[in-house]
Amino acid sequence: MATYATRGEITRSQWNGIIATASEHLWLYGMAEFGFASDDEVPKIITSAAVAGCDVRVLLLDPDYAGTADLDIEEGNPPGTLGPRIRAALGKFTRMRDQAGPNMQIRVYNAHPTASLVRGDNRILLTPYMRFFIGSNSPTFELDDDPTDTIFDRYARHVENVWHLAREWKS
């Protein structure tokens, strides 16, 4: 496991490197995942993975979640910031899904977020959400799927559980 004092220490190439070689699982789970949504390289990465048969899942906070106003306050954002940010990300991911085909799915969950998780097969970048910290200032952990350690599996199961409770994003 690698640890980073803040998520901001991780370079864009490291973030994209986690997903660029995914052949089985490419997951983006968080509030908006706007960094991936707005990155010019990500549509090609996602489309290539999906066309090759990779299970691509984007799981974001429902932009209509009643707690978005509280999350704006906790992160020090102006009121009304998070919902539109999620909607913008969903718009970008929807366009990617239109290109990528049926192996890419988008869902939204309606619960207070607990983590941001980026999975590329057997690697995860995990940022636990901490109240009153901006996401880029939160600690982040890079996990490898190690059969002697259960941390990777526990977080993968967490995302699976949220995925099954979430609703499909149609727009």
Backbone as a printed PyTorch tensor [residue, N CA C, xyz], in Angstrom:
tensor([[[  0.8490,  -1.1740,   0.0000],
         [  0.0000,   0.0000,   0.0000],
         [  0.8930,   1.2340,   0.0000]],

        [[  0.5340,   2.1700,  -0.8410],
         [  1.2030,   3.4700,  -0.8450],
         [  0.2470,   4.4660,  -0.2020]],

        [[  0.7970,   5.4210,   0.5180],
         [ -0.0390,   6.4430,   1.1420],
         [  0.3960,   7.8300,   0.6750]],

        [[ -0.5810,   8.7020,   0.5540],
         [ -0.3500,  10.0850,   0.1680],
         [ -1.0330,  10.9540,   1.2170]],

        [[ -0.3290,  11.9190,   1.7410],
         [ -0.9020,  12.7880,   2.7770],
         [ -2.1250,  13.5310,   2.2640]],

        [[ -2.1080,  13.8840,   0.9640],
         [ -3.2600,  14.5330,   0.3390],
         [ -3.4610,  13.9700,  -1.0550]],

        [[ -4.7130,  13.9750,  -1.4820],
         [ -5.0320,  13.5090,  -2.8310],
         [ -4.3680,  14.3940,  -3.8790]],

        [[ -4.1490,  15.6420,  -3.5310],
         [ -3.5180,  16.5770,  -4.4540],
         [ -2.0820,  16.2230,  -4.8100]],

        [[ -1.4470,  15.3420,  -4.0440],
         [ -0.0770,  14.9130,  -4.3490],
         [ -0.0100,  13.9440,  -5.5310]],

        [[ -1.1400,  13.3880,  -5.9160],
         [ -1.1620,  12.3920,  -6.9850],
         [ -1.2990,  13.1180,  -8.3160]],

        [[ -0.4230,  12.8090,  -9.2500],
         [ -0.4380,  13.4800, -10.5510],
         [ -1.5630,  12.9360, -11.4260]],

        [[ -1.9460,  13.7310, -12.4020],
         [ -2.9780,  13.3050, -13.3560],
         [ -2.5550,  12.0240, -14.0600]],

        [[ -1.2730,  11.8870, -14.3970],
         [ -0.8200,  10.6720, -15.0800],
         [ -0.9310,   9.4520, -14.1580]],

        [[ -0.7700,   9.6390, -12.8410],
         [ -0.9770,   8.5260, -11.9100],
         [ -2.4510,   8.1220, -11.8670]],

        [[ -3.3420,   9.1300, -11.8070],
         [ -4.7740,   8.8150, -11.8030],
         [ -5.1450,   8.0520, -13.0680]],

        [[ -4.7430,   8.5750, -14.2100],
         [ -5.0880,   7.9160, -15.4760],
         [ -4.3780,   6.5750, -15.6180]],

        [[ -3.1770,   6.4530, -15.0290],
         [ -2.4450,   5.1920, -15.0920],
         [ -3.1740,   4.0530, -14.4100]],

        [[ -3.9470,   4.3580, -13.3850],
         [ -4.7250,   3.3180, -12.6950],
         [ -5.7640,   2.7170, -13.6390]],

        [[ -6.3890,   3.5560, -14.4670],
         [ -7.4720,   3.0590, -15.3270],
         [ -7.0230,   2.6990, -16.7400]],

        [[ -5.8810,   3.2140, -17.1730],
         [ -5.4770,   3.0700, -18.5810],
         [ -5.2470,   1.6300, -19.0150]],

        [[ -4.8540,   0.7780, -18.1070],
         [ -4.5720,  -0.6150, -18.4800],
         [ -5.6610,  -1.5740, -18.0120]],

        [[ -6.7740,  -1.0560, -17.5360],
         [ -7.8540,  -1.9120, -17.0370],
         [ -8.4190,  -2.7730, -18.1620]],

        [[ -8.5750,  -4.0480, -17.8710],
         [ -9.1650,  -4.9550, -18.8560],
         [-10.4020,  -5.6720, -18.3090]],

        [[-10.5710,  -5.6680, -16.9770],
         [-11.7310,  -6.3130, -16.3670],
         [-12.6320,  -5.3240, -15.6330]],

        [[-12.0250,  -4.4710, -14.7930],
         [-12.7910,  -3.5420, -13.9660],
         [-12.2120,  -2.1430, -14.0620]],

        [[-13.0360,  -1.2030, -14.4920],
         [-12.6890,   0.2140, -14.4690],
         [-13.8430,   0.8990, -13.7580]],

        [[-13.5830,   1.3200, -12.5150],
         [-14.6310,   1.9220, -11.6990],
         [-14.2280,   3.3300, -11.2850]],

        [[-15.1760,   4.2430, -11.3740],
         [-15.0230,   5.5990, -10.8680],
         [-16.1820,   5.8420,  -9.9150]],

        [[-15.8770,   5.9880,  -8.6310],
         [-16.9040,   6.1130,  -7.6030],
         [-16.5740,   7.3020,  -6.7140]],

        [[-17.5120,   8.2240,  -6.5960],
         [-17.2930,   9.3710,  -5.7300],
         [-18.4710,  10.3170,  -5.7910]],

        [[-18.1910,  11.5780,  -5.4950],
         [-19.2670,  12.5720,  -5.5580],
         [-19.4980,  13.0000,  -7.0010]],

        [[-18.4690,  13.5320,  -7.6560],
         [-18.6160,  14.0040,  -9.0390],
         [-17.5670,  13.4130,  -9.9700]],

        [[-16.4100,  13.0290,  -9.4290],
         [-15.2900,  12.5420, -10.2480],
         [-15.0580,  13.4770, -11.4370]],

        [[-15.1390,  14.7760, -11.1590],
         [-15.0390,  15.7840, -12.2200],
         [-13.6600,  15.7940, -12.8730]],

        [[-12.6170,  15.4450, -12.1210],
         [-11.2800,  15.3800, -12.7130],
         [-11.2260,  14.3990, -13.8670]],

        [[-11.8640,  13.2510, -13.7110],
         [-11.9270,  12.2760, -14.7980],
         [-12.8840,  12.7270, -15.8820]],

        [[-14.0160,  13.2930, -15.4750],
         [-15.0210,  13.7240, -16.4490],
         [-14.4720,  14.7730, -17.4050]],

        [[-13.6040,  15.6390, -16.9130],
         [-13.1200,  16.7560, -17.7340],
         [-11.7370,  16.5070, -18.3330]],

        [[-11.1340,  15.3620, -18.0840],
         [ -9.8090,  15.0490, -18.6170],
         [ -9.9220,  14.6140, -20.0770]],

        [[ -9.1550,  15.2320, -20.9550],
         [ -9.2330,  14.9370, -22.3880],
         [ -8.8300,  13.5080, -22.7490]],

        [[ -8.0330,  12.8450, -21.9200],
         [ -7.5910,  11.4770, -22.2100],
         [ -8.6080,  10.4200, -21.8030]],

        [[ -9.4650,  10.7410, -20.8660],
         [-10.3550,   9.7370, -20.2770],
         [-11.3690,   9.1550, -21.2670]],

        [[-12.0000,   9.9300, -22.1410],
         [-12.9420,   9.2950, -23.0780],
         [-12.2950,   8.1820, -23.9040]],

        [[-11.0820,   8.3910, -24.3520],
         [-10.3970,   7.3470, -25.1300],
         [-10.0890,   6.1380, -24.2620]],

        [[ -9.6280,   6.3780, -23.0310],
         [ -9.3260,   5.2760, -22.1130],
         [-10.5830,   4.4510, -21.8540]],

        [[-11.6800,   5.1270, -21.5470],
         [-12.9290,   4.4270, -21.2400],
         [-13.4620,   3.6930, -22.4550]],

        [[-13.4750,   4.3410, -23.5960],
         [-13.9970,   3.7020, -24.8030],
         [-13.1630,   2.4740, -25.1660]],

        [[-11.8520,   2.5930, -25.1180],
         [-10.9860,   1.4460, -25.4330],
         [-11.2410,   0.2860, -24.4870]],

        [[-11.3600,   0.5890, -23.2030],
         [-11.6030,  -0.4630, -22.2130],
         [-12.9600,  -1.1240, -22.4520]],

        [[-13.9880,  -0.3200, -22.6410],
         [-15.3390,  -0.8610, -22.8220],
         [-15.4520,  -1.6920, -24.0940]],

        [[-14.8920,  -1.2000, -25.1900],
         [-14.9510,  -1.9330, -26.4540],
         [-14.2220,  -3.2660, -26.3400]],

        [[-13.1750,  -3.3080, -25.5190],
         [-12.4150,  -4.5510, -25.3190],
         [-13.0930,  -5.4950, -24.3240]],

        [[-14.2520,  -5.0940, -23.7650],
         [-15.0010,  -5.9740, -22.8810],
         [-14.8560,  -5.6900, -21.4010]],

        [[-14.1610,  -4.6270, -21.0470],
         [-13.9880,  -4.2560, -19.6430],
         [-15.3120,  -3.7390, -19.0760]],

        [[-15.5920,  -4.0940, -17.8270],
         [-16.7610,  -3.5960, -17.1080],
         [-16.4390,  -2.1970, -16.6030]],

        [[-17.0230,  -1.1710, -17.2230],
         [-16.7750,   0.2250, -16.8630],
         [-17.9810,   0.7330, -16.0880]],

        [[-17.7270,   1.1630, -14.8420],
         [-18.7960,   1.6590, -13.9830],
         [-18.4440,   3.0440, -13.4620]],

        [[-19.3920,   3.9460, -13.6100],
         [-19.2740,   5.2820, -13.0340],
         [-20.4220,   5.4030, -12.0400]],

        [[-20.0640,   5.6670, -10.7850],
         [-21.0440,   5.7150,  -9.7030],
         [-20.8620,   7.0360,  -8.9580]],

        [[-21.8170,   7.9490,  -9.1620],
         [-21.7090,   9.2940,  -8.6030],
         [-22.8660,   9.6010,  -7.6600]],

        [[-22.6470,  10.5810,  -6.8220],
         [-23.6910,  11.0660,  -5.9300],
         [-24.8380,  11.6200,  -6.7710]],

        [[-26.0580,  11.3070,  -6.3910],
         [-27.2340,  11.8470,  -7.0720],
         [-27.2080,  13.3710,  -6.9200]],

        [[-27.2520,  14.1140,  -8.0300],
         [-27.1920,  15.5780,  -7.9140],
         [-28.3780,  16.1640,  -7.1560]],

        [[-29.4480,  15.3890,  -6.9850],
         [-30.6120,  15.8530,  -6.2380],
         [-30.5980,  15.3710,  -4.7870]],

        [[-29.4940,  14.7700,  -4.3530],
         [-29.3760,  14.3030,  -2.9700],
         [-29.5960,  15.4670,  -2.0160]],

        [[-30.4400,  15.2660,  -1.0330],
         [-30.8100,  16.3410,  -0.1040],
         [-29.6300,  16.8960,   0.6860]],

        [[-28.5660,  16.1290,   0.8240],
         [-27.4240,  16.5660,   1.6170],
         [-26.3730,  17.3530,   0.8590]],

        [[-26.6100,  17.6870,  -0.4220],
         [-25.5750,  18.4140,  -1.1710],
         [-25.2940,  19.7880,  -0.5660]],

        [[-26.3110,  20.4410,  -0.0130],
         [-26.0790,  21.7540,   0.6110],
         [-25.1360,  21.6140,   1.8030]],

        [[-25.3190,  20.5580,   2.5980],
         [-24.4190,  20.3080,   3.7300],
         [-23.0020,  20.0220,   3.2450]],

        [[-22.8780,  19.2690,   2.1620],
         [-21.5480,  18.9530,   1.6260],
         [-20.8440,  20.2110,   1.1290]],

        [[-21.6020,  21.1260,   0.5130],
         [-21.0130,  22.4050,   0.0930],
         [-20.4470,  23.1470,   1.3070]],

        [[-21.2060,  23.1970,   2.3810],
         [-20.7490,  23.8770,   3.5970],
         [-19.5010,  23.1960,   4.1490]],

        [[-19.5380,  21.8630,   4.2450],
         [-18.4180,  21.1130,   4.8110],
         [-17.1280,  21.3180,   4.0340]],

        [[-17.2410,  21.4540,   2.7060],
         [-16.0480,  21.6170,   1.8850],
         [-15.6990,  23.0770,   1.6400]],

        [[-16.4770,  23.9820,   2.2000],
         [-16.1820,  25.4010,   2.0450],
         [-16.5260,  25.9520,   0.6780]],

        [[-17.4600,  25.3140,  -0.0170],
         [-17.8890,  25.7760,  -1.3340],
         [-19.0560,  26.7450,  -1.2120]],

        [[-19.2210,  27.6380,  -2.1700],
         [-20.4230,  28.4700,  -2.1730],
         [-21.6730,  27.5850,  -2.2630]],

        [[-22.7560,  27.9880,  -1.6490],
         [-23.9880,  27.1940,  -1.7220],
         [-24.3860,  26.9310,  -3.1710]],

        [[-24.8350,  25.7160,  -3.4180],
         [-25.2900,  25.3560,  -4.7620],
         [-24.1850,  24.9590,  -5.7180]],

        [[-22.9990,  24.6580,  -5.2260],
         [-21.8720,  24.3070,  -6.0990],
         [-21.8880,  22.8370,  -6.5170]],

        [[-22.1080,  21.9310,  -5.5700],
         [-21.9210,  20.5010,  -5.8260],
         [-22.9200,  19.9310,  -6.8230]],

        [[-24.2030,  20.2310,  -6.6700],
         [-25.2120,  19.6810,  -7.5850],
         [-24.9010,  19.9640,  -9.0480]],

        [[-24.6570,  21.2210,  -9.4300],
         [-24.3110,  21.5090, -10.8260],
         [-22.9940,  20.8430, -11.2690]],

        [[-22.0450,  20.7190, -10.3470],
         [-20.7850,  20.0490, -10.6830],
         [-21.0340,  18.5730, -11.0210]],

        [[-21.8810,  17.9310, -10.2290],
         [-22.2260,  16.5290, -10.5100],
         [-22.9640,  16.4310, -11.8380]],

        [[-23.9170,  17.3310, -12.0730],
         [-24.6660,  17.3100, -13.3410],
         [-23.7360,  17.4880, -14.5410]],

        [[-22.7620,  18.3850, -14.4100],
         [-21.8010,  18.5960, -15.5060],
         [-20.9860,  17.3220, -15.7400]],

        [[-20.5500,  16.6880, -14.6640],
         [-19.7920,  15.4430, -14.8020],
         [-20.6590,  14.3560, -15.4300]],

        [[-21.9040,  14.2490, -14.9800],
         [-22.8030,  13.2490, -15.5520],
         [-23.0220,  13.4890, -17.0470]],

        [[-23.1160,  14.7420, -17.4520],
         [-23.2420,  15.0520, -18.8780],
         [-22.0410,  14.5610, -19.6660]],

        [[-20.8590,  14.8000, -19.1340],
         [-19.6310,  14.3610, -19.8200],
         [-19.5420,  12.8380, -19.8460]],

        [[-19.8640,  12.1900, -18.7140],
         [-19.8100,  10.7270, -18.6780],
         [-20.8830,  10.1080, -19.5770]],

        [[-22.0320,  10.7600, -19.6980],
         [-23.0840,  10.2630, -20.5890],
         [-22.6020,  10.2740, -22.0340]],

        [[-21.9150,  11.3210, -22.4340],
         [-21.3540,  11.3640, -23.7950],
         [-20.3230,  10.2560, -23.9880]],

        [[-19.5210,   9.9910, -22.9590],
         [-18.5500,   8.8950, -23.0390],
         [-19.2720,   7.5550, -23.1770]],

        [[-20.3570,   7.3850, -22.4200],
         [-21.1240,   6.1370, -22.4910],
         [-21.7040,   5.9450, -23.8910]],

        [[-22.1460,   7.0340, -24.4990],
         [-22.6900,   6.9400, -25.8530],
         [-21.6430,   6.4380, -26.8350]],

        [[-20.3830,   6.7940, -26.6240],
         [-19.2890,   6.3140, -27.4780],
         [-18.8250,   4.9180, -27.0910]],

        [[-18.7980,   4.6460, -25.7860],
         [-18.2110,   3.4030, -25.2830],
         [-19.1070,   2.1940, -25.4940]],

        [[-20.4010,   2.3800, -25.4900],
         [-21.3110,   1.2570, -25.6830],
         [-21.7680,   0.6210, -24.3850]],

        [[-22.3790,  -0.5540, -24.4860],
         [-23.0840,  -1.1590, -23.3520],
         [-22.1970,  -1.6250, -22.1960]],

        [[-20.9030,  -1.7230, -22.3830],
         [-20.0360,  -2.1330, -21.2710],
         [-19.7600,  -0.9940, -20.3000]],

        [[-20.2260,   0.2150, -20.6260],
         [-20.1080,   1.3270, -19.6930],
         [-21.4810,   1.6490, -19.1300]],

        [[-21.5490,   1.6800, -17.8000],
         [-22.7950,   1.9980, -17.1220],
         [-22.5690,   3.1610, -16.1580]],

        [[-23.6220,   3.9470, -15.9620],
         [-23.5750,   5.0710, -15.0280],
         [-24.7470,   4.9150, -14.0610]],

        [[-24.4460,   5.0460, -12.7810],
         [-25.4870,   5.0280, -11.7620],
         [-25.2420,   6.1650, -10.7800]],

        [[-26.3120,   6.5460, -10.0880],
         [-26.2110,   7.5620,  -9.0410],
         [-26.7590,   6.9830,  -7.7400]],

        [[-26.1080,   7.3410,  -6.6510],
         [-26.5380,   6.8730,  -5.3310],
         [-27.0540,   8.0430,  -4.5160]],

        [[-27.9310,   7.7420,  -3.5670],
         [-28.6100,   8.7710,  -2.8000],
         [-28.3400,   8.5670,  -1.3080]],

        [[-27.0960,   8.7770,  -0.9170],
         [-26.6780,   8.6230,   0.4750],
         [-25.4450,   9.4840,   0.6950]],

        [[-25.1760,   9.8060,   1.9420],
         [-23.9940,  10.6150,   2.2280],
         [-22.7430,   9.8570,   1.7730]],

        [[-21.8790,  10.4830,   0.9790],
         [-20.7000,   9.7880,   0.4460],
         [-19.6970,   9.4480,   1.5520]],

        [[-19.0260,   8.3160,   1.3520],
         [-18.0300,   7.8690,   2.3310],
         [-16.6210,   7.8360,   1.7600]],

        [[-16.4940,   7.7140,   0.4380],
         [-15.1680,   7.5860,  -0.1630],
         [-15.2290,   7.9050,  -1.6430]],

        [[-14.0710,   8.2050,  -2.1770],
         [-13.8630,   8.2540,  -3.6230],
         [-12.9530,   7.0760,  -3.9310]],

        [[-13.3280,   6.2810,  -4.9010],
         [-12.5490,   5.0900,  -5.2280],
         [-12.4060,   4.9810,  -6.7310]],

        [[-11.1720,   4.8290,  -7.1780],
         [-10.8730,   4.6310,  -8.5880],
         [-10.2230,   3.2540,  -8.7040]],

        [[-10.8390,   2.3920,  -9.5020],
         [-10.3210,   1.0300,  -9.6400],
         [ -9.9640,   0.7490, -11.0840]],

        [[ -8.7780,   0.2210, -11.2670],
         [ -8.3360,  -0.3400, -12.5320],
         [ -7.8650,  -1.7500, -12.2360]],

        [[ -8.7100,  -2.7320, -12.5140],
         [ -8.4460,  -4.1420, -12.2370],
         [ -8.0230,  -4.3660, -10.7930]],

        [[ -6.7470,  -4.6330, -10.5550],
         [ -6.2680,  -5.0050,  -9.2210],
         [ -5.5980,  -3.8620,  -8.4710]],

        [[ -5.8950,  -2.6260,  -8.8830],
         [ -5.3470,  -1.4520,  -8.1880],
         [ -6.4830,  -0.4910,  -7.8820]],

        [[ -6.3860,   0.1220,  -6.7260],
         [ -7.3870,   1.0990,  -6.2930],
         [ -6.6730,   2.3220,  -5.7380]],

        [[ -7.1860,   3.4950,  -6.0790],
         [ -6.8490,   4.7230,  -5.3750],
         [ -8.0760,   5.0750,  -4.5390]],

        [[ -7.9050,   5.1440,  -3.2340],
         [ -8.9970,   5.3200,  -2.2970],
         [ -8.7920,   6.5950,  -1.4920]],

        [[ -9.7910,   7.4640,  -1.5100],
         [ -9.7860,   8.6670,  -0.6810],
         [-11.0070,   8.6250,   0.2280]],

        [[-10.8130,   8.3470,   1.5160],
         [-11.9570,   8.4200,   2.4390],
         [-12.4090,   9.8760,   2.5630]],

        [[-13.7220,  10.0980,   2.5700],
         [-14.2260,  11.4510,   2.7530],
         [-14.1750,  11.8030,   4.2330]],

        [[-13.5850,  12.9380,   4.4900],
         [-13.4810,  13.4400,   5.8550],
         [-14.2530,  14.7520,   5.9160]],

        [[-15.1400,  14.8640,   6.8650],
         [-15.9220,  16.0860,   6.9880],
         [-14.9970,  17.2740,   7.2340]],

        [[-15.3370,  18.3740,   6.6080],
         [-14.6550,  19.6580,   6.7570],
         [-13.2610,  19.6740,   6.1250]],

        [[-13.0100,  18.7480,   5.2180],
         [-11.7920,  18.7440,   4.4170],
         [-12.1940,  18.7770,   2.9520]],

        [[-11.5320,  19.5900,   2.1720],
         [-11.7090,  19.5500,   0.7220],
         [-11.0840,  18.2470,   0.2510]],

        [[-11.6970,  17.5960,  -0.7250],
         [-11.2170,  16.3040,  -1.1950],
         [ -9.7370,  16.2760,  -1.5280]],

        [[ -9.2350,  17.3400,  -2.1430],
         [ -7.8190,  17.3500,  -2.5330],
         [ -6.8900,  17.4020,  -1.3280]],

        [[ -7.4230,  17.7540,  -0.1490],
         [ -6.6170,  17.7910,   1.0740],
         [ -6.7660,  16.5350,   1.9240]],

        [[ -7.5100,  15.5600,   1.4440],
         [ -7.7430,  14.3390,   2.2030],
         [ -6.6720,  13.2940,   1.8820]],

        [[ -6.3470,  12.4490,   2.8480],
         [ -5.3600,  11.4040,   2.5840],
         [ -5.8960,  10.4150,   1.5510]],

        [[ -4.9890,   9.8420,   0.8020],
         [ -5.3640,   8.8770,  -0.2340],
         [ -4.4310,   7.6790,  -0.1420]],

        [[ -4.9980,   6.5230,  -0.4200],
         [ -4.2520,   5.2700,  -0.3190],
         [ -4.3090,   4.5310,  -1.6450]],

        [[ -3.1720,   4.0040,  -2.0650],
         [ -3.1220,   3.1610,  -3.2590],
         [ -3.0450,   1.7190,  -2.7900]],

        [[ -4.0430,   0.9420,  -3.1800],
         [ -4.1540,  -0.4410,  -2.7450],
         [ -3.9540,  -1.3840,  -3.9170]],

        [[ -3.2830,  -2.4770,  -3.6660],
         [ -3.1650,  -3.5680,  -4.6370],
         [ -3.9590,  -4.7480,  -4.1000]],

        [[ -4.5280,  -5.5310,  -4.9940],
         [ -5.2920,  -6.7070,  -4.5900],
         [ -4.3150,  -7.7890,  -4.1490]],

        [[ -4.1010,  -7.8510,  -2.8540],
         [ -3.1740,  -8.8060,  -2.2390],
         [ -3.9970,  -9.8690,  -1.5240]],

        [[ -3.8420, -11.1420,  -1.9050],
         [ -4.6680, -12.1840,  -1.2870],
         [ -4.4650, -12.3230,   0.2270]],

        [[ -3.3760, -11.7940,   0.7600],
         [ -3.1340, -11.8900,   2.2010],
         [ -3.7130, -10.7000,   2.9650]],

        [[ -4.2900,  -9.7470,   2.2520],
         [ -4.8330,  -8.5440,   2.8770],
         [ -6.2790,  -8.3750,   2.4210]],

        [[ -7.1740,  -8.0000,   3.3070],
         [ -8.5900,  -7.9000,   2.9520],
         [ -9.0620,  -6.4730,   2.6860]],

        [[ -8.1870,  -5.4860,   2.8080],
         [ -8.6180,  -4.0950,   2.6360],
         [ -9.1660,  -3.8590,   1.2320]],

        [[ -8.4460,  -4.2940,   0.2080],
         [ -8.8830,  -4.1280,  -1.1760],
         [-10.2740,  -4.7270,  -1.3600]],

        [[-10.4420,  -5.9630,  -0.9100],
         [-11.7230,  -6.6550,  -1.0830],
         [-12.8610,  -5.9680,  -0.3490]],

        [[-12.5790,  -5.4330,   0.8260],
         [-13.6390,  -4.7560,   1.5870],
         [-14.1260,  -3.5140,   0.8560]],

        [[-13.2060,  -2.7410,   0.3100],
         [-13.6320,  -1.5470,  -0.4230],
         [-14.3050,  -1.9100,  -1.7370]],

        [[-13.8370,  -2.9560,  -2.4070],
         [-14.4990,  -3.4010,  -3.6360],
         [-15.9260,  -3.8510,  -3.3240]],

        [[-16.1120,  -4.5640,  -2.2240],
         [-17.4640,  -4.9930,  -1.8190],
         [-18.3330,  -3.7840,  -1.4570]],

        [[-17.7280,  -2.7980,  -0.8160],
         [-18.4780,  -1.5770,  -0.4880],
         [-19.0390,  -0.9450,  -1.7620]],

        [[-18.1970,  -0.7920,  -2.7720],
         [-18.6510,  -0.1860,  -4.0270],
         [-19.7190,  -1.0610,  -4.6790]],

        [[-19.5310,  -2.3680,  -4.6630],
         [-20.5410,  -3.2820,  -5.2190],
         [-21.8900,  -3.0840,  -4.5250]],

        [[-21.8750,  -2.9690,  -3.1980],
         [-23.1230,  -2.7750,  -2.4630],
         [-23.7950,  -1.4600,  -2.8210]],

        [[-23.0170,  -0.3920,  -2.9040],
         [-23.5860,   0.9060,  -3.2890],
         [-24.1080,   0.8250,  -4.7180]],

        [[-23.3720,   0.1610,  -5.5940],
         [-23.7730,   0.0050,  -6.9990],
         [-25.1560,  -0.6450,  -7.0890]],

        [[-25.3710,  -1.6890,  -6.3180],
         [-26.6460,  -2.4080,  -6.3930],
         [-27.8120,  -1.6130,  -5.8000]],

        [[-27.5270,  -0.6840,  -4.9110],
         [-28.5650,   0.1710,  -4.3440],
         [-28.8330,   1.4180,  -5.1930]],

        [[-27.9060,   1.7410,  -6.0730],
         [-27.9930,   2.9580,  -6.8810],
         [-28.9760,   2.7670,  -8.0480]],

        [[-29.3720,   3.8920,  -8.6290],
         [-30.2630,   3.8150,  -9.8020],
         [-29.4830,   4.1850, -11.0610]],

        [[-29.9050,   3.5960, -12.1490],
         [-29.2630,   3.8600, -13.4470],
         [-29.5070,   5.3110, -13.8520]],

        [[-28.4610,   5.9420, -14.3970],
         [-28.5660,   7.3040, -14.9240],
         [-28.9070,   7.1940, -16.3980]],

        [[-30.0810,   7.6890, -16.7740],
         [-30.5790,   7.5390, -18.1450],
         [-30.1950,   8.6840, -19.0700]],

        [[-30.0900,   9.8840, -18.5660],
         [-29.8940,  11.0640, -19.4230],
         [-28.6700,  10.9740, -20.2900]]])
